[in-house]
Amino acid sequence: MNLEQQIKQAMQQVAELSDCQLIEPITVDTLLLESGLDSLGYAMLVAQLEEDLGYDPFSELAIETYPSTFAEFLSVYQRCASKQ
Amino acid sequence: MPNLLQQLTSLTHTGKIHSLSKTVALSELLFKAKQIRQQNPELKQQKVLIVDENIFDFISALVAFDGWCQSIYIASQNLTQPKVDNLIQWQQKPPQSAVSQLVIDDNEQIDTSWFLATSGTTGEPKWYAHSFAALASSVKQSRNLTKVNWALMYQPTRFAGLQVLLQSLLSGANLIDVHGKPALQQISLMQRHQVNAISATPSLWRQLSMTQQLDNLTLKYITLGGEIADQGILDHLSNLFPNAQIKHIYASTEAGVGFVVTDKKAGFPVAWLASSDNETPKLKVSSQQHLMIKPKHLIGDNLKSLTDPQGYVDTFDKVAVTDERVMFLGRASGVINVGGNNVYPEKIEQVLLQSAEVDQARVYGQASPLVGALVVAEVVLQPNSEPQLAKTRLLSNCKAQLARYERPSKIRIVASLKQDASGKLNRKNHD
């Protein structure tokens, strides 16, 4: 499973736990705020991914602006993965 | 009020103290206490620090110094010592000579202050003075109580440990020191000495229960204190010991008072909020849902800022009032703030503990760059549970009962949970 699939799977799990309804489909251009997850959902997603992947880019990298699209979110994780 | 030595000397029956390696009659320790006074006259009216090294020397020092020294500071070995001028650390020395007759000058009665440390939230211990009369005020004495074998599960230097120690010594019962030992060793020592009374925190009770040997004991007196007693542990203990007296104790360090609940139900009856009964302290719930207590004793200056115009002291314990019960939710200060919502770890732990697969649970806040903090749970599962299935079931139970922000974002399956020196779950943030 590649990183993109892993993130999408974690989004499903978190949506389930936090009573969020994800939009279908999630594409690279999907705005995070419109994906169906709210801030609590994203906080849970980051925590879930830290558990699955072993790192949390938002704590490890000095990210000045939070990603707004799914593509940006994915790229933050890809950057962090390459540094592991 | 007579001092500890006078009270113990006047008993018609005194018990024995057992540790892992030896047994000593209390009468021997009383003799030793008199020797200490006779051989260390320079300590009279001084401030003395007693460090708990072994239970026998600890008891003889307490007996020697109460009513004889100005103050005694009681510390465990790993505690930072108090910064007090002219404090003398007591060191047990071998007796200088065998003395058969000891004459103790007991005419000058001193009201000794007993200083105990509380763990505090920041790590630096705080020292609070108590009188022997106050510490011994809840001690019960009767002919039946002389037949009790108490297990000492708490450190004897802690408030709860001293309560067990004084109860057993002053009622003529036996005391079995098991504190700090691994649970299996505790159970085997308790069995060897036929322990029938245990006072412990709910976490320590769960640990004992995990040995699967707790029901080898015949318990008559069961006390829970120091943490919220949830219905799960109360039910578990009353199923194991249907004939035992089970009580859970609520104590407020802030207000310096407490009360006892004996109906085997979590929380306490709502009727107590309006009670005019003189036996229990007067109670009410503040607009912030804090339990407020009106102590019978005079309120000291240090409590004035926590006291409302009617004389009720804020306990900083959050409660929820249901139709019948007032339920404890946890410390007002121990809450996890998830994106501006307060989460009470104890409440989440109680939901997790409803599952028969869960032996122990601990919930704490983990820093989150997005919402301040998230709820994280650690659970110890029953030996035969399937971790992945258990996790799924726990999450679905949490979903059914908890608000979104209250649900653990992670449930970690662990082999054991850390407890701090007082036996309470260590719930410090992992951020």
Interface residues (C-beta under 8 A of the other chain):
Chain A: L17 S18 D19 S39 L40 Y42 A43 M44 V46 A47 Q48 E51 D56 F58 S59
Chain B: V338 G339 Q366 S368 P369 L370 V371 L374 V376 L395 K399 R404 Y405 R407 S409 K410
